[in-house]
Structure formats: structure tokens, C-alpha cells
């Protein structure tokens, strides 16, 4: 079989590459045809722009972008138990037309895994579960109580879903972004309290007024921009916490002593929010936690089916994979400010 995938051939260049996929299946393998895959703008945008991308191994996930995929089962190995031909499945596979995957979970970190979609869920909506799952790690990491004040900074897909999920968990949420378009889409998703953070002093004043001068119990940085992380500490209340949901990228030259002093004097906790802290599934040989990737996704699918988690305002582009260069240039332009009001949720349509 000739399959296709998106591949970063050199800096700022994305192309469709064709390759031979052996259709012979191992006894636990499943052959899947992709229907939709979702773009993770932060991770994929950073790798697209990486000036050293050609030095990275061609099989690396950094050169083969994507990790949210919904597809249809075409064939199964002789000992596959949980899947049959025609099933719709969600996986952490990259942007490609067809792939093989083992039905058994791998307990290692950064695992490729698959889960069957529940009945009567729109596959286009289901693919957004990938970004909601990233956001879920902030809720799982937080020392969260009913009615706690939560500030979410950054309203891309991950930040938007984090704000929605914190609201569903009973928190009082304020969400912030520099871009009015994203703020309006957040309102359409039911996030009630949104503010523009372009002027940081005014933003901080809004947080303090909202929290009666205390600061927020939880501050979530969903961008991965070190200068913002440093300032986010000042939004947290004494004994509060700051969760780094966005992966910090890029060099930042600054004096961090004021931030560290703030952490020290006011007992603020900084927590990492990488999604892969959680194992794919639970069990005696996995991470000793009641949370897992599979459990998170089942909860997210339930929210998506019921409409409690909103995706429609987030979908801005559905494009064929052949337009991948245009997509990544658009995302890069969005980061620089030229197209910030046009790109938010991008889905590749492989049908």
C-alpha cells in the first residue's frame, strides 16, 4: 500500500511524502485509515520553524508532526480482541493517511496508543479530544477545590480547553489572551470571564479586583513563554500555585530573582503540567495514580457527546493535507501577529 504523511523536510518547509506501508499485520496489530488529524499549533509550529530540523532523525516525531488522529479500522490481526473492521478509533498517531498500530498499551512515556470511539460521536469533534487531553493535565495536577479561583493565560486550543475543564470541575475561571478573536471564541465556548492581557498591569489589576486583592489560587500558563511564566507568579495568591501547561521554548534573558523571591516569600508552588506524567492506562505496573490517559479520554468523550465541552467555535480550518505548507505558514504568521485572528483549530481532512 502507498501511504502518505506530512513531513518537515527542512526549516519552514512541510511536504506530503509517499511511502510504502506493508499491509501484513502482526497478530495484535490493527490497520487504520485516517479520517481526520488535528494540528497542535505550539508543538508543530515550533518544529516547523526549527532551524536545525534537518539534523534530526527522519523517524523522529519532531519531523513527522501530529499526535491526534481519528480513523477507521480496515483490517485486524488474528489475535486482536478489542477492535473489528469498521470501528472508529482515536489514536496518538501523526498526520498520515494509513498506519498500523498494536492494540496493546505500551506503559512507556510518550506512548503511541489507540482507543475506540464511543457510539454516536462526530469524528470531527472527537479529534479535538487530543488537545483537551493535553489540557486535562492541568486539572489533574492542580490542588483544586470547589469554587477556587483559576486564571488561564493563553487561549489557543489547550488553554481554551483548560478553562472549560476548570469550569466543569467547579472552579471560578478568568481566561486571558492578547488576541480579541480568541477571547470572543472563548466566550462562545461558555468561558464567562475573559480579559485581554495586552497591558499586563491592567490585567493584573483585573485579577486582583476579581479576587478581592488576594490573587488566584491557581494560575495556568498555557503558552510556554518564559517571560509570561515569570510574571504569572505575581498573579497567584499566597500559598497558591502556578501550573506550566505550555512547554517553555526559546531563550529568555531576564532577571528571575524577583520571581524567585515572590515564590519564596509567598510560598507559591510551581508545577509542571506535561501530559505524559500519566500512564496510558492504570494497573499494578503503571504510574501509581488513579488518573491515566485512557481514563482522561473517556471523560473527555463523555463531555464532548453531552455538549458540556464545546468545540464548534474553535474549528477555524478544515483543509486537505496537501495544503500543509499553507497551514504551518499561517500558524507561524499567527505567532508573529500577521494572521493571529484567523488560525485557531486546524484539522486535516484525509477522506
Secondary structure as UniProt FT lines:
FT   STRAND          2..10
FT   TURN            11..12
FT   STRAND          13..20
FT   TURN            27..28
FT   STRAND          29..38
FT   HELIX           41..48
FT   TURN            51..52
FT   HELIX           53..55
FT   TURN            58..59
FT   TURN            61..63
FT   STRAND          69..76
FT   TURN            78..79
FT   TURN            85..86
FT   STRAND          88..91
FT   STRAND          98..102
FT   STRAND          114..116
FT   TURN            119..120
FT   HELIX           123..126
FT   TURN            127..128
FT   HELIX           129..141
FT   TURN            146..147
FT   STRAND          149..153
FT   HELIX           157..168
FT   TURN            169..170
FT   STRAND          172..177
FT   HELIX           180..188
FT   TURN            189..190
FT   STRAND          194..196
FT   HELIX           200..210
FT   TURN            211..213
FT   STRAND          216..221
FT   HELIX           226..232
FT   HELIX           233..235
FT   STRAND          236..244
FT   HELIX           257..266
FT   STRAND          269..272
FT   HELIX           275..277
FT   TURN            284..285
FT   HELIX           293..306
FT   HELIX           312..314
FT   STRAND          315..320
FT   HELIX           321..323
FT   HELIX           324..336
FT   TURN            340..342
FT   STRAND          345..349
//
